[in-house]
Amino acid sequence: METYIEKHFKMDFKPMANEGAVFQGACYRIAFLTSRIVRLEYSLTGCFEDRPSQTFWYREQEVPALSVKEDEHILEVVTDHLRLKYLKEQPFSGDTLSIELKYSCQIWRYGTEEQTNLGGTARTLDAVDGALKLEKGLNSREGYVIIDDSKSLVFNEASWLEPRTTNSTDLYFFGYGTAYKECIADYCKLTGRTQLLPRYALGNWWSRYWEYSDTELEGLMNRFESEGIPLSVCIIDMDWHNVNIDPKYGSGWTGYTWNKNLFKDPKAFMTWLHDKGLRTSLNLHPADGIRGHEDCYESVAKYMGVDVSSEQPVPFDISSPKFMKAYFEKVHHPLEDEGVDFWWIDWQQGTNSSMKGLDPLYFLNHLHYYDLGRDGSKRPFTFSRWPGLGGHRYPIGFSGDTVVTWDSLAYQPYFTSTAANVAYGWWSHDIGGHFMGIDDSELYARWVQYGVFSPINRLHTSKGIFNRREPWRHSHEAYEVAKSFLNLRHQLVPYIYTMSYRNMTESLPFITPMYFEHPHDGKAYEYKDQYYYGSELMVAPFTAPRSKVLNRTFKEVWLPRGQWFDFFTGEAYRGDNIYAMYGKLEEIPVFAKAGAIVPMAKLEQTNQIDNPVHLELVVFGGASNSFTMYEDDGISREYEAGHSVLTTFDLEASDTKLIFKINEPVGDLNVIPVNRQYTVKFRGVASDCECFLNGEESDFNYDVVTRTLSVTVDSADSIIEVRHQDLYHQEIDVDQLIFELVQDATIIMDEKQRFEHWSYGILGTNLSLEEKMMRVLAMPVNDEVRRAVLAILTKALMK
């Protein structure tokens, strides 16, 4: 076996817990892997599993502080957070084994399952219209979670999976209370980190299940460029290979031979994509193995000892090191030499294989990940469905073929953020949906908005001439919205890339649910479809159609305690409140926390993804803050040798003054532009501020619509100061907001005119906000309009 296992598959596991953390008897073994994670093993034979399992690779951790009381009958171990009691040598049961969470007095007894698990994620959203049941996550409202690892496979000394030889109980107790982020960080210490993604993965992807030719794809990529819509990835779905094959070979679902009728010179085409600044991937359905019609068949068949003249298929066998060696070296590596950057593993053929207990999806993700990084210089990642716990090591996730409905869109924010409970931070959805449903321009625009504020933004659809994900094929209104937001995605790459670095170094996923930051606020568990987008922003996307009366979308949004700002307009909001938001199609509720610093790229060319020459820093007051932006070459693993740069931005905030410092970049300065410009955009500040650059009074630009004061500097090590006696003073023209809302409403003119000064006096009078609210309540007008107008007045009162 080991002869066929390449060195890049050999893992440096550390599966044995430190001796000082282990308590063992004839039939039990208990290991305190952290102060809040306990491994619980029971075996009648006294044989325990020391090898790494599919999930847990690094059980060797620093021994936590332990206080032990033990006699011949009872074992009691206390950590800083837990108290374990066990009647020694007794089979595990609710009477013999318990663990208490010290700070909540919550007691778990063996055999008890948590009732309010906060959820993890799911293998796929294939054919799901709306919601589905999630697998278990590592966090719960009870404060503990039990993970049963007893039936997982283990890695042998050759780093290949095999079934366990022991028949024992193997459980992991996670007792983190409401320390949700700490739970995920410690879990990643035991299982491995999510590594840094290549920068290009964070831009816009194009993908469609369609029989494109090379010239059609070239024309499409050029059309995106001419429309001023950036892309970073062009996926080629399964029709890249021959699909109309002789029936004697079976179906054309699996394939590895280019369709030369569509792609005359594949290498030249992929070179053309690369020259355009685009990376590419090919779709794989490997279940049918290598068959006689493939160009690679002869080489694979000879290697596997199959008579070439018989044209007998070489079966796909994920458990066989010999087959997998041929699979990579004779099938995939030649295609990578032609220009394939990564692989889309579209496994849909179930969980069984020739090895009992081995789900092919898990091992496909594992092997493809390490094979793509085999030369030690290329950053590996997969693009595949979630394989279960441990899957966070193999980003990016393909969530499957979703149904094109509002319900599907509405579920994805919750689904994506909740995956943080299993450290799975890089889901990629079919933006716009895959198939069925109703293709609708409004739904498309809302899905694109969500895609921009999701981990990976991949436009995708199924076959059919009426299926459309190109922005220009939708209504003009939807086109303008999609174009604007797709450009915004590329502007946000410096921020998103820094969050990928945070994910690697802190094991905190990019997208997190509200309760990660606010575990003691009940509303954080109620508002499930809003989430943190990195460290600085919170998003509550519109996921329902517009009202036919208001021509706007409604969403109720909870803002946690503190001050918040609309990311786009700078409008200030007082936290610890619930707001009724009514949005036009071009609007999405995105909020910056007080003190937020968001680095963005000024786009100066189509498909721009690299470290920007001109950096824009969007800064919000209300609190002091510091943000450190991470950069490297974006593609290689040179960062592991220190070839990266950290640039720290410091904000000192008060009611009358903001002092913003751009510190000198630290690290290998060769990876960033030499002559970088910085434009600092203070958003949400008054228009008549004083501005100083390095102590000298400075000119500035001011945008009234976004309440943004902008200053451009030509070098780092600069300090910008903004002063005003009422720095965050904002004039809210309530009458204008009400006028626009009523004007856009589809109601009879008589009802609209009741808002005029000569009728109920809502507009154009000096009535107080409270008086206007009373009149609106009394006014005979459409109820939807009434509620929306009251929302405007209520929000003004909350300033």
Steps between C-alpha positions, in 0.01 A plus 500: 500500500758756608680470166219689334449772760683818403687704759259792477233273648721417800368697793680616813228390737528537877222266609613402852383715789765612746547240774436757770152558362399132491328289767479131410370182652440147379196599291499879489719781379422866561713776347471872571603644166421858607344650809161448334540203262510149644547179307305212654586142398360173632603155375421162653825366355709789628611580144483868411548692177824698482496579129365823352138478396345670202420801718748509790865520396677694775406366842845585630429833668639687797372342821239725660510579872349195675393435856459127567327305776523126452461182699441141399133572418459862394683733264432873525689741276451875505622746239452876491164440336381142561456245780498133389384218729527133407444172684813323383480187285122525478341508156425857400145592601300787640571365850874452460626792292417869517661834412402829658554840337635688802379849413144406403454197728361318193560126541530253215445135575614230262234416244340844510476685169483878494152619401589843361799437281562812293559298185795443273454460128391241242662303222305676227200713409435290187137541387415680826230764473538693825629340820628157601614337824860578590751261647617555856730792578754542779302765690170476686284708736562240773869580474620152407506275194591132463671381182503125444813407305469125565418397143735727309792359307861554604821581317768232506876559509500555123242780544231296327155439641395162634229366732557487873604172654348582839134487592491772762315812602689811388330827593609863517338729755504872414404713800538862397183658633453817298869528403409411143803649328739335746330167433564524127859618550580205730323258266732616221802439725394135515396462138712741295458852373333637191789625291520827308302508176653637180393858448326429169250271676350806670392684185200430274470156340316417180353151473226350286401147407512555125675360191729797453761500229830680546388783270168535686676524835752747361213712372323479835811598698556791262138606547543512878812711445327740262212537746749596772412198716803331660555126529781295649394140422345337194368151575460250215220258587487136395458554126873574477537125446331265258151419628338346191695175514434154360232338722723195544712711735204616708389856565703810420473638853860403584766619259860613465546557127455850356218544253710630212190609313451761772859559613738477207813583702422473874845612611487812283151578626600475866806712429265759352293493821812545711610793286160655574567471873263204537552162666314190393369167625353190337199310632557138608258207545753222566269214603515301173877466500715501186337346194614388161411817308728724707834628367657398830348151501797309358744650749272441800396150391862384454594642838206325668562170321187513285513356145484809280353309204206388714397860563384392843451805720741576781260539791514805722637377834565779748636251755776372270832690522602351166189618320518843658862533392393435141195723544716798586820442305359367175165678487503827693860618497517519117189719505656722765808529279270637231376771735231371737535695825274295728232231487126509554425162659132446426454170687131400513524121515435429868709403800612145425831369369696177491627574852237461771422837655692707246292779349668581165422870539718536810802332345456674165513834679798395709705354215418770245590769752846363573565398142434852371765628742746221426784724378505698823454834323136499386224569749266204501125507531210290384161599367266232625210413728544485878639158605422519872700611803855587403376631166610854590855392412393471136339826386308598282151354547265445207148505644339318209215553256247726671150585378445851363259641759483772760486229767838366386655845517342572838656186652855553381606778744407280798648187341829676426552670834400194703776299331739697722395258775707233323770746386378478139542852374514496120171384353440579133136507392348500154433874495170540323412136569560196280172376356120485509310778675430833331776702339437856615714814465421628846592166657820495293603847619435414865695175464796685349492745791508209743775332297722806535452478877550123515831307521534415129306679226434256214237576237355171378204339330396181326443430131219658306491795266280695741736456796689826544765617742661760275400838648416653160237233432286630785294816537693826478438563869634156600794541261607827662470350848695186408774696325543733795518219755727276293744791485461546874605138555837563337537824692451305823772241426767665724257472792384147415857380447594630844205302639637188326826566684305541825326170430838330465670659801208525745273220373211744485294458181437801277121483544371448854154497661398788724532295820874456449536865602189531720454164673305642794242692296196292411441700183827368359334159475173634362635702207644204315533649153734785591868442564844648547695548179847494647603714793360836387164448329160346568264402217124441498426432132162552340374153407134561420330663199395860498156597618272567204368799695827656624729377220752440776610200703439478873733351758511523875859550617645476849801717577693393813602741771726785385506741209463384141524662158346417165803383302389676182345825624667555836162542670540445874294251698470447872550139596305276735200570277293333231447689175247454224701534178334571165741472211504580132653240269838673504512492881611231745528540878873497577615661823844603618574480870618812679869545417488270199794515257439329165788486248382496138660508157446782259435308178718629218467209258252223423552170687725677752571267792863569600623722782372843397717795405228729634353392832178648633439487874139546606502618863210544743519691827326436827778291658875455485626199308797342328497288185798312357478421128678192371662468155729260317544390139149353511580172330804315634603362837789742533310662786595195709861622477409851608438659158198701608410849622293631788376858495332632813248784501420666832193707580464717808143625531314748718181703464688789340805347337625205294873431472588238240852368454633301205800315640795390292451154348704230673644193328616415149415823318568335162149349505319838500508789250789742543307824455173432676242771551256501789161667495347516845121533496350613830139393459212629709663829602376858472568695181666806652787332681857620531758261357874477572766284334814442708417808703436732204156612392393295200250520216242228475204387292154446644222281359162608634321180396737271693593756770864430416804722547791379283872574520766348274863454608794372297677303770456309822612633837234770471263637761165652402294690752135602458344745745150633563310606810216267398697250295217255433228758447261375234206686356229246425243643260200304622260677264713409199519134607124483545442681170718251309334202662145623434589609147634149420198327656237346275192647668222726377581870471239596759695306765829658394355849522399447862868544589504856362508808724141598421364157596644310797806724503768229507714677239595867489393589855678563830331217682716305742591138422259384769216707354568363154491145637161563658361637174636210297335259743169680452530545125291275268782361288633162386633305800831414335564865424401596853746251654783615274440869579485423871833315465660817359361712784595244765856477371528880509383501862766241590791715382 
